[in-house]
Amino acid sequence: MRRIALSFALLAAVSLVAVTGAGAAMSPSYQVSGFGFGAQQTSFFGTGLGSAGDRGMFQASVAHDAWTSCATVGSSCAVTGGTFSVRTAQGQESATFGGGSFQLASAAPGCGAQSFAVNATLAGAAGPLVFTGTMSTFRFQFRSQCQTLFSTLQGSLAPASAPPTDQPPADPGL
């Protein structure tokens, strides 16, 4: 009898957790960390931790200028499109890239590692979003060419800041 009572108590607790989790909303922002493989580094996947404590998976497919246009430290490659999605137990948020850049922040000599500052704007169903982070590439030399083996991507996805509303309107006569 004691086992049956314990089983019912456990079942009730699990049911309560399932119902409570199903009704929770997704976080407004996420910290993400993931990987990309291959030479072009256009697809990334990994995990995300929401500001409300929810956990999930993210996937991004990024269209950008050729990497040759950002081969020197300080130069940038434009983000020209793509998609980003986060899926948690609470739901899914999908967005499309509207613009941004990969700016080469540092590069080891030869075919060493590179670090890019990533800044991008996205349009999602919940409103405009901003992705800010770092992409690190790990390269090797093959037949006198640098080849990217894989990349890591770490950053944050958050709602875009609204412009201040307490500012007086600009004088149109200026």
C-alpha positions as CSV (number, residue, x, y, z in Angstrom):
1,M,0.0,0.0,0.0
2,R,2.8,2.3,0.8
3,R,4.4,1.7,-2.6
4,I,1.1,2.6,-4.3
5,A,0.7,5.8,-2.4
6,L,4.4,6.7,-3.2
7,S,3.7,5.9,-6.9
8,F,0.6,8.2,-7.0
9,A,2.6,11.0,-5.3
10,L,5.4,10.7,-7.8
11,L,2.9,10.6,-10.7
12,A,1.2,13.7,-9.3
13,A,4.5,15.6,-9.0
14,V,5.6,14.7,-12.5
15,S,2.2,15.7,-13.9
16,L,2.4,19.0,-12.1
17,V,5.9,19.7,-13.5
18,A,4.8,18.8,-17.0
19,V,1.7,21.1,-16.8
20,T,3.7,24.0,-15.3
21,G,6.5,23.7,-17.9
22,A,4.0,23.5,-20.8
23,G,2.4,26.8,-19.8
24,A,5.6,28.8,-19.4
25,A,6.6,31.3,-22.0
26,M,9.9,31.4,-23.8
27,S,12.6,33.7,-22.6
28,P,13.0,37.1,-24.3
29,S,16.8,36.6,-24.6
30,Y,19.3,33.7,-24.9
31,Q,23.0,33.0,-24.5
32,V,24.1,30.6,-27.2
33,S,27.1,28.5,-27.7
34,G,27.7,26.2,-30.7
35,F,29.8,24.9,-33.6
36,G,30.0,25.2,-37.4
37,F,31.9,22.8,-39.7
38,G,33.3,23.2,-43.2
39,A,35.1,25.8,-45.2
40,Q,32.3,28.3,-45.6
41,Q,31.0,28.5,-42.0
42,T,27.5,29.2,-42.9
43,S,25.6,26.8,-40.6
44,F,25.9,26.6,-36.8
45,F,24.1,24.6,-34.2
46,G,24.4,24.3,-30.4
47,T,22.7,25.1,-27.1
48,G,21.0,28.1,-25.6
49,L,20.2,29.2,-22.1
50,G,17.3,31.6,-21.8
51,S,17.1,34.6,-19.4
52,A,14.1,32.9,-17.7
53,G,16.2,29.7,-17.2
54,D,14.8,27.7,-20.1
55,R,17.2,25.6,-22.1
56,G,17.1,24.6,-25.7
57,M,18.9,24.2,-29.0
58,F,19.7,26.8,-31.6
59,Q,20.4,26.5,-35.3
60,A,21.6,29.3,-37.6
61,S,22.2,29.5,-41.3
62,V,24.1,32.7,-42.3
63,A,24.6,34.2,-45.7
64,H,27.6,36.5,-45.9
65,D,30.2,38.1,-48.2
66,A,33.2,36.0,-49.2
67,W,35.7,35.6,-46.3
68,T,38.4,37.0,-48.6
69,S,36.8,40.5,-48.0
70,C,37.6,40.3,-44.3
71,A,41.0,38.7,-44.4
72,T,42.9,41.5,-42.5
73,V,42.4,42.5,-38.9
74,G,39.8,45.2,-38.7
75,S,38.1,44.4,-42.0
76,S,34.5,43.2,-42.1
77,C,32.3,40.8,-44.1
78,A,28.6,41.7,-44.4
79,V,25.8,39.4,-43.2
80,T,23.4,39.4,-46.2
81,G,20.7,37.0,-45.0
82,G,19.9,33.7,-43.4
83,T,17.8,32.2,-40.5
84,F,18.1,31.7,-36.8
85,S,15.9,29.6,-34.6
86,V,15.8,28.6,-30.9
87,R,13.7,25.6,-29.8
88,T,12.9,25.0,-26.1
89,A,10.3,23.0,-24.3
90,Q,8.2,26.2,-24.2
91,G,8.2,26.7,-28.0
92,Q,10.3,28.0,-30.9
93,E,11.4,31.5,-31.9
94,S,12.5,31.8,-35.5
95,A,14.0,34.9,-37.1
96,T,15.7,36.1,-40.4
97,F,18.9,38.0,-40.6
98,G,18.4,41.5,-41.9
99,G,22.1,42.6,-41.9
100,G,25.2,42.8,-39.8
101,S,28.9,41.9,-40.0
102,F,31.7,39.6,-39.1
103,Q,34.6,41.8,-38.2
104,L,38.1,40.1,-38.0
105,A,39.3,41.0,-34.5
106,S,42.4,38.9,-34.3
107,A,44.3,36.3,-36.4
108,A,47.2,34.1,-35.5
109,P,50.1,34.0,-38.0
110,G,49.9,31.7,-41.0
111,C,46.8,29.5,-40.9
112,G,46.2,29.9,-37.2
113,A,43.0,30.6,-35.3
114,Q,40.9,33.7,-36.1
115,S,38.5,35.6,-34.0
116,F,35.5,37.6,-35.4
117,A,33.2,40.0,-33.7
118,V,29.7,39.2,-34.9
119,N,26.9,41.8,-34.8
120,A,23.6,41.2,-36.6
121,T,20.0,42.4,-36.7
122,L,17.2,39.9,-37.1
123,A,13.4,40.1,-37.7
124,G,11.3,37.7,-35.7
125,A,7.6,37.2,-34.9
126,A,8.1,38.8,-31.5
127,G,9.8,41.9,-33.0
128,P,13.4,43.0,-33.9
129,L,16.3,41.1,-32.4
130,V,20.0,41.7,-32.1
131,F,22.7,39.0,-32.1
132,T,26.1,40.0,-30.6
133,G,28.9,37.5,-30.2
134,T,32.2,36.0,-31.2
135,M,33.1,33.4,-33.9
136,S,36.4,31.7,-33.6
137,T,37.7,29.7,-36.6
138,F,40.3,26.9,-36.3
139,R,42.3,26.5,-39.5
140,F,45.1,24.4,-41.0
141,Q,47.3,24.6,-44.1
142,F,46.6,22.1,-46.9
143,R,48.3,22.4,-50.3
144,S,49.5,25.9,-49.6
145,Q,45.9,27.1,-48.7
146,C,44.4,27.8,-45.3
147,Q,41.4,25.6,-44.7
148,T,38.9,26.0,-41.9
149,L,38.3,22.8,-40.0
150,F,35.5,24.1,-37.6
151,S,34.3,27.3,-35.9
152,T,32.8,28.0,-32.5
153,L,30.1,30.6,-32.0
154,Q,29.2,32.2,-28.7
155,G,26.9,35.1,-28.1
156,S,23.6,36.5,-27.1
157,L,20.2,36.9,-28.9
158,A,18.1,39.7,-27.4
159,P,15.3,42.1,-28.3
160,A,16.5,45.2,-30.1
161,S,16.6,48.2,-27.9
162,A,13.8,50.7,-28.6
163,P,14.9,54.3,-29.1
164,P,14.3,56.5,-26.0
165,T,10.8,57.9,-25.9
166,D,11.5,60.8,-23.5
167,Q,13.5,62.7,-26.1
168,P,11.8,65.7,-27.7
169,P,11.2,65.4,-31.5
170,A,14.0,66.7,-33.7
171,D,13.4,70.2,-35.1
172,P,12.5,69.8,-38.8
173,G,13.9,73.3,-39.5
174,L,17.4,72.2,-38.9
